[in-house]
Every structure is written in C-alpha cells, then in structure tokens.
Amino acid sequence: MAKDGNLKTVADHDYMGAACEGSAVPSLKDNLLNRHRMTSLMYYHEVLGNETAALGVPYVLGETNSISCQGKAGISDVFGAAIWSIDYVFYVAALKVSRLYFHNGTPYRYSAWQPTTINGTTPYAKPLYYGNLFTATALAGGNKQVVNLVNETTLSAYAIYEAANGGNEPQLSSIAVVNLEMFNSTQDPSERGQVAFELPSETADWGKAEVRRLTAPGVEVKSNITLAGQYVDDRGKVVGTRSAESADGGRVLVSAGEAVLVSVGK
C-alpha cells in the first residue's frame, strides 16, 4: 500500500493498564510509576514507527492515556499520573512517533480537566493538566527534538533541542528530569528522597538557567499541585506568584514524585 501511495498514516492505541471488567487490577506504583512497564509497551510502537518511517509514512498513537475504560480512581486522577505523563510524552517524542493523542471525556477519571459540575464537584484542572502544561512549556513552538539522557526504572531525563534549521546545528533548549519514586503525603516529609542531577557543563551556561518545579505533597493527591509555584484555578487561569529557581552550580535536586524543567538562559 505504501509503495502505491495508498497508505497515508498508521495509527494504534495503547494504555498502561485497564480498569475494564475482567482485567488485572492496576496500581499507581506498578502501572504508572514503574518505567519498565511503559518502556516495554513502547517497544512495539518503536518498531512500528521505525518501519513506517522507512516507508515515508507517519506513525501515530491515535488514542492513549493511563488506564483504559475511562481511567482508574486513585491512579488516573492523582498527581502520579501527571508525573507519569511527562515521562511518557518525552519518551514517545524521542521515537519515530509523529503524534500522540490523550483520550478524554467529560466525566472520565483520566481526563485533564473537568469542564462542568459533576455529582457536586465543580470544574477544576485535574493532575494530568499539570503534566500537559509542563510538556507544553518544554515543547512550545514546535520544531523540537527530544533525546533520552537517563533511562532508569524510576528516573528519567531528557534533553529538548530546537531542531536544526537553515543549516544551523540543533540548539539545546531545556532539560527535563522526572523522578517517579513513590512518595505519599502521609509519609514524613523528611523521608522524601532526592536525586541530584548534574547538568552537562559543556552544553550551556546554567548560571542563567530557569528551573520550573512541578510538585505536590505526594503522588496520591489530587490537589495542592504547583508548577513553578503557580496553580490553575477553577476558571482555567494560571494564578499565584511564579517562583522559578536557579541551577546553582549546574546542579538541580529532584525529590521523589517530582519533575523539573531546566530552561537554558538566553
């Protein structure tokens, strides 16, 4: 079909687990915050993406999200899903997958926001919205290339480049670090582990960098989520005082259940 010009695109669906009747019961730790599961599932799409790219045909993840059958309470609608989504989007962006579409529905547990009052709950931005906001910030403007830097079970890091244009070399735009280690709000804050990430000194002047931190009291919460100190109110407005950090000494600390975006200073 591709040789005859009749194949225009190839698309498939995937989820990290299922909440459908008869399916194995998923968990936040095993299905979303264990990167081995996600990367294992994506191997199939990596192969398909490579095959279709060789034919000049774009490959698309036409429907995806955390847990199929509209999501699972305590997994799809908590902060851990936001952290997972960041790692997921960047990992897929580094493959030959041209587009990725998150499935949403007004009352669905895995939706990024609730636009109307449902069962007495007023409109609000769900945790996944913050993950989408983080990745949108990193990929704003398009024409980006993503390279995987760290690929461990609960830790990942990605370099985001402005793609080569007009004969210019790709330019580093930002680095994202995602710590998927479990930490619940019921635990003692002093027990929340941290990872120190050394930024590659030869690639940028990190003294001028801006660090945006996506954080919450724990991976199991649905509220008190902030990105660079700001949050999304019930009208969909980003409010609060922005509190970007600096990358002192070319190093950033990322706590369990957090993500940071380090943008190169201009």
C-alpha positions as CSV (number, residue, x, y, z in Angstrom):
1,M,0.0,0.0,0.0
2,A,2.8,2.4,0.9
3,K,4.6,1.8,-2.4
4,D,1.4,2.5,-4.3
5,G,0.8,5.7,-2.4
6,N,-2.3,4.4,-0.8
7,L,-1.0,4.4,2.8
8,K,-1.1,7.8,4.3
9,T,-0.7,7.1,8.0
10,V,-0.6,4.2,10.5
11,A,-2.2,4.6,14.0
12,D,-2.6,2.4,17.1
13,H,-3.8,2.7,20.7
14,D,-2.2,1.9,24.0
15,Y,-2.7,2.3,27.7
16,M,-0.6,1.4,30.7
17,G,-3.3,-1.0,32.1
18,A,-7.0,-1.5,32.2
19,A,-9.9,-0.9,34.6
20,C,-12.3,-2.9,32.4
21,E,-14.3,-5.8,33.8
22,G,-12.1,-8.9,34.0
23,S,-8.8,-7.1,33.7
24,A,-5.9,-7.4,36.2
25,V,-6.3,-4.7,38.9
26,P,-3.8,-1.9,38.1
27,S,-1.8,0.1,40.7
28,L,-0.2,3.5,40.6
29,K,3.2,2.1,41.5
30,D,3.3,-0.8,39.1
31,N,1.4,0.6,36.1
32,L,2.4,4.3,36.0
33,L,5.4,4.9,38.2
34,N,7.4,1.8,37.1
35,R,9.1,3.0,33.9
36,H,9.9,-0.6,32.8
37,R,6.2,-1.2,32.1
38,M,5.9,1.9,29.9
39,T,9.2,1.4,28.0
40,S,8.3,-2.3,27.4
41,L,4.9,-1.3,25.9
42,M,6.6,1.3,23.8
43,Y,9.0,-1.1,22.2
44,Y,6.1,-2.3,20.0
45,H,5.5,1.3,18.9
46,E,9.2,2.0,18.4
47,V,9.4,-0.9,15.9
48,L,6.3,0.2,14.1
49,G,7.5,3.8,14.0
50,N,10.8,2.7,12.5
51,E,9.1,0.6,9.9
52,T,6.6,3.2,8.8
53,A,9.3,6.0,8.8
54,A,11.3,3.9,6.4
55,L,8.3,4.0,4.1
56,G,7.8,7.7,4.5
57,V,4.5,7.2,6.4
58,P,3.9,8.9,9.7
59,Y,3.1,6.7,12.7
60,V,0.6,8.0,15.3
61,L,-0.6,6.9,18.8
62,G,-4.2,7.8,18.0
63,E,-5.6,7.1,21.5
64,T,-3.8,6.8,24.7
65,N,-3.9,7.6,28.4
66,S,-3.1,6.0,31.7
67,I,-5.6,3.2,32.4
68,S,-8.2,2.2,29.8
69,C,-12.0,2.1,30.4
70,Q,-12.1,5.8,31.4
71,G,-9.3,5.6,34.0
72,K,-9.0,4.2,37.5
73,A,-9.7,6.3,40.6
74,G,-6.5,6.7,42.7
75,I,-4.3,6.2,39.7
76,S,-5.5,8.2,36.7
77,D,-6.8,11.2,38.7
78,V,-3.9,11.8,41.1
79,F,-0.5,13.6,40.9
80,G,1.3,10.4,40.0
81,A,-0.5,10.5,36.6
82,A,0.9,13.9,35.9
83,I,4.5,12.8,36.6
84,W,3.9,9.7,34.5
85,S,2.5,11.7,31.6
86,I,5.7,13.9,31.4
87,D,8.0,10.9,31.2
88,Y,5.6,9.2,28.7
89,V,5.3,12.1,26.3
90,F,9.0,12.8,26.2
91,Y,9.9,9.1,25.8
92,V,7.5,8.8,22.8
93,A,8.7,12.1,21.4
94,A,12.2,10.6,21.2
95,L,10.8,7.8,19.0
96,K,9.6,7.9,15.4
97,V,6.1,8.6,16.5
98,S,4.7,11.7,14.9
99,R,1.7,12.4,17.1
100,L,0.2,11.3,20.4
101,Y,-3.4,11.9,21.4
102,F,-4.7,11.7,25.0
103,H,-8.2,10.3,25.2
104,N,-10.5,12.5,27.3
105,G,-14.2,12.6,28.3
106,T,-16.2,15.0,30.5
107,P,-16.7,12.6,33.5
108,Y,-13.6,10.4,32.8
109,R,-11.2,9.8,35.6
110,Y,-8.2,10.2,33.2
111,S,-9.3,13.5,31.7
112,A,-7.0,16.5,32.0
113,W,-9.8,18.7,33.3
114,Q,-13.5,18.7,34.4
115,P,-15.3,21.4,32.5
116,T,-18.7,21.2,34.2
117,T,-20.1,20.4,37.7
118,I,-20.5,16.6,38.0
119,N,-22.0,14.9,41.1
120,G,-21.5,18.1,43.1
121,T,-17.8,18.6,42.1
122,T,-17.3,21.9,40.4
123,P,-15.0,22.4,37.4
124,Y,-11.3,22.1,38.0
125,A,-7.9,21.2,36.4
126,K,-7.0,17.6,37.2
127,P,-3.5,16.5,37.9
128,L,-2.9,15.4,34.3
129,Y,-3.5,19.0,33.2
130,Y,-0.3,20.0,35.1
131,G,1.6,17.3,33.3
132,N,0.3,18.6,30.0
133,L,1.2,22.1,31.0
134,F,4.8,21.0,31.8
135,T,5.3,19.3,28.5
136,A,3.7,22.1,26.5
137,T,6.1,24.5,28.1
138,A,9.1,22.4,27.0
139,L,7.8,21.8,23.5
140,A,6.2,25.2,22.9
141,G,6.6,26.5,19.3
142,G,7.1,23.0,17.9
143,N,10.2,22.2,15.8
144,K,11.7,20.3,18.8
145,Q,13.9,17.2,19.1
146,V,13.9,15.1,22.2
147,V,16.9,12.9,23.3
148,N,16.7,10.5,26.2
149,L,19.6,11.1,28.7
150,V,18.7,8.9,31.7
151,N,16.6,5.8,31.4
152,E,16.3,4.1,34.8
153,T,13.3,2.3,36.5
154,T,12.0,5.4,38.4
155,L,14.2,8.1,37.0
156,S,14.5,9.7,33.6
157,A,15.9,12.8,32.0
158,Y,15.5,14.3,28.5
159,A,17.3,17.0,26.5
160,I,14.9,19.1,24.4
161,Y,16.5,20.8,21.4
162,E,15.4,23.4,18.9
163,A,15.7,21.4,15.7
164,A,18.3,22.2,13.1
165,N,17.0,24.9,10.7
166,G,18.6,26.6,7.7
167,G,21.9,24.7,8.1
168,N,22.2,25.5,11.8
169,E,23.0,22.9,14.4
170,P,20.3,21.9,16.9
171,Q,20.3,24.1,19.9
172,L,19.7,22.9,23.5
173,S,16.5,24.5,24.8
174,S,15.9,22.7,28.1
175,I,16.4,19.6,30.1
176,A,13.6,17.7,31.9
177,V,14.2,15.5,34.9
178,V,11.5,13.2,36.1
179,N,11.6,11.3,39.5
180,L,8.9,8.6,39.6
181,E,9.9,7.3,43.0
182,M,6.8,6.7,45.2
183,F,6.2,9.2,48.0
184,N,2.8,9.7,49.6
185,S,1.6,12.8,51.5
186,T,1.0,10.6,54.6
187,Q,4.7,10.0,54.9
188,D,7.1,12.2,56.9
189,P,8.4,14.9,54.6
190,S,11.9,14.2,55.9
191,E,11.7,10.8,54.3
192,R,11.2,12.2,50.8
193,G,14.3,11.2,48.9
194,Q,16.1,13.5,46.4
195,V,18.2,12.9,43.3
196,A,21.0,15.4,42.5
197,F,21.2,15.8,38.7
198,E,24.4,17.3,37.3
199,L,23.7,19.4,34.2
200,P,26.2,18.9,31.3
201,S,28.5,21.8,31.7
202,E,29.7,21.8,28.1
203,T,26.3,22.4,26.6
204,A,25.0,25.6,28.2
205,D,25.6,28.4,30.7
206,W,23.5,27.0,33.5
207,G,24.1,30.1,35.7
208,K,21.4,31.8,33.6
209,A,19.0,28.8,33.6
210,E,15.5,28.9,34.9
211,V,14.2,25.9,36.8
212,R,10.4,25.2,37.0
213,R,9.4,22.6,39.5
214,L,6.2,20.5,39.3
215,T,5.5,19.3,42.8
216,A,2.7,18.2,45.2
217,P,2.6,16.8,48.8
218,G,2.6,13.3,47.4
219,V,1.9,11.2,44.3
220,E,-1.6,10.1,45.6
221,V,-3.0,13.6,46.0
222,K,-5.5,15.4,43.7
223,S,-4.9,18.9,44.8
224,N,-2.2,21.3,46.1
225,I,-0.2,20.8,42.8
226,T,2.0,23.6,41.6
227,L,4.3,24.3,38.6
228,A,6.9,27.0,39.4
229,G,4.8,28.0,42.5
230,Q,1.6,28.5,40.4
231,Y,-1.6,26.6,40.1
232,V,-4.7,26.5,37.8
233,D,-7.9,27.9,39.3
234,D,-11.5,26.8,38.6
235,R,-11.7,29.2,35.7
236,G,-8.7,27.6,34.0
237,K,-6.4,30.6,34.8
238,V,-2.8,30.1,35.9
239,V,-2.6,32.1,39.2
240,G,-0.2,32.7,42.0
241,T,3.3,34.1,42.2
242,R,5.7,32.5,39.8
243,S,8.8,31.1,41.7
244,A,11.3,29.8,39.2
245,E,14.6,28.5,40.8
246,S,18.2,28.7,39.6
247,A,20.5,25.9,38.8
248,D,23.2,26.7,41.3
249,G,26.5,25.1,40.4
250,G,25.0,23.4,37.4
251,R,23.0,21.0,39.6
252,V,19.3,20.5,40.4
253,L,17.7,18.5,43.1
254,V,14.6,16.5,42.2
255,S,12.6,15.0,45.0
256,A,10.6,11.7,44.9
257,G,7.4,12.2,42.9
258,E,8.6,15.5,41.2
259,A,9.6,16.8,37.8
260,V,11.8,19.8,36.9
261,L,12.3,21.7,33.7
262,V,15.6,23.5,33.3
263,S,15.4,26.1,30.6
264,V,18.6,27.4,29.1
265,G,19.2,31.0,29.8
266,K,19.4,33.4,26.9
